[in-house]
Amino acid sequence: MSKCRPVCNCFLTPDVKLGQGGIATNRPLGDRPLEKIVSGLDAERERYIAMLAEDLERLVQQLSNMPEVRQVIVFGSYAAGRRDLLTDLDLLVV
């Protein structure tokens, strides 16, 4: 049997501790300046937002080329203007 224990739909090995905000880490946050952590997350967020916009444009273009598709509706957090690392694309295709 594994020595991992379930925590929020993920598994942590005994040497991994939950860091600040529930992020699994096996090293203390103290060995990296907070500014580096935040700027890294900012850069990752910007890449992810750009990827979401590109994916949405590509999906709508592909779907609009299908004669049986009448409408593509975006709903959920993206439609409400949320743009962060937890945002996904929710589409209703009619």
N, C-alpha and C positions, 0 to 999 in steps of 0.2 A: 504494500500500500504506500502511496506517495506521502511525503511529509509536507505537502502543500495544503493550505487551508483556503477555502473560498472566501473572498472579500469582494463584494460588489461585482459579481459576475467575472472576476478574474482570480487568479491564483498567485499567492505569494509563497516563495520558498522561505525557509526559516531565516536566511541571511538578509532578506529584503524587508525593510521597514516602510511603513506609510509615512511619507513626508508631508509637508505643509499642503493643505488643500486636498488630501487624500491621494496625492500622486505617489506611485510606488517608486522608491529610489533605494539604491543600496549604498549611497554615499550622502553625507550630510550636505545640505545646501550651503553651508559655510565655506566650502572650498571654491565656490564660484561667486563673484560679486553679483548682487541682486540686479544691478543694471544690465549685466550680460544675460541673465536669465530672462528679464523682461524684454530686452531688445531682440533676443532670439525668438521669443513668442510673438512679438510684433511682426517680425519678418515672416515667420511661419503663417501667421494669420493673413498677411497680405498675399502671400502665395496661394493660400487656400481660397481666399475670396476671389482672386483672379481665376483660379481653376473652376470654381463654381459658376462664375459668369460665362466662361468659355464652354463649359459642359452644357449649361442651360441653352446657350445660343446654338450649339451643335445639335442638341436633342430636338429643339423646336424646329430647326431647319430640316432635320431628317424626318420628323413626324409630319411636317407640313407638306412634304413631298409624297406622302401616302394619300391616295384619293379617298380612302375610307375615313381618314381623320378629319373631323370638322372643327375641332377646337382643342387647344391645349391650355389648361388652366394651372397656374402656379398658385399654390396655397401654402399655408404654414409659416414657419419662422422666416424663410427667405422672402416670401411675399409681404410679410409684415415689416421688412426692412432690417431684420437681424442679419448681421454678417460677422460671424466669429468662427472659431474652430469647432463649435458644436452645431453649426447650421448645416442642414442638408437640403436637398431639393425634393419637394413634394409636388408631383404633377398628377393632374387628372386629365386623361385623354378621352375625348368624346368623339 
